[in-house]
Each structure stands twice: as C-alpha cells, then as structure tokens.
Amino acid sequence: TWAARLRAAQVLGASRAQVFRHVVLPHTLPELFTSVRLSLGIGWTALIAAELVAANTGLGWMVLNAGNYLRTDVVILGIVLLGLIGYLLDVLLLAAQKRFAPWTGKDA
C-alpha cells in the first residue's frame, strides 16, 4: 500500500521533499489527472451553455444564431466542432497522463 511506501521512505531517511516527490506525488497523479479531465469537461460544457445564453461571439452563439435563421449546415458544423474540440482536449489530457503517470490502473 502507499502508506507502507511512505513509512519505508521515512525509515530509509528520505527528506520531506524526497518523500513528496517519490512517494506522495506518484500516488496522487492518477487521481489528479482524473479530476482535471472531469473539471475540463464540466468547464467546457459551462462555457458552451454560457455562450448559448448570454454571448454574441463564440461557437455556442454561432450555433444558436444559425438555428434562428434555419442554417442547419452551420448548426451541424458548430455541434461537430464543439464535440471535436472537447474530444481533442480529453485526448491531450490522456496523452499527458500516459506520459507522466504510466502506472495508472496497474497494480503495484
């Protein structure tokens, strides 16, 4: 367990900085990446909702404005772009997670 690793590092004489860098940070990185991914999804959704309600620029506004003028092609393009941007942001975070925390999901 991670508590055993923490005690082992302390017993072996690791400084507080070394314990943080080599035990605590690697243990928390997977959860941090998960939190950031969830927060990004919620933030992206809130941004689009805000553009739909009270903006005069942005993709959300473009979709709403095109809908008012029955421009279905622009509406579909806007929705596809919104989804693609959200997906690409998630893929970038997953790539960062694989780069900086490759042990995620593996038993120690």
Buried (B, 14 or more C-beta within 10 A) or exposed (E): EEEEBBEEBBEEEBEEEEBBEEBBEBBBBBEEBEEEBEEBBEEBEEBBEEBBEEBEEBBBBBBBBBBEEEBEEBBEBBBEEBEEEBEEBBEEBEEEBEEBBEEBEEEE
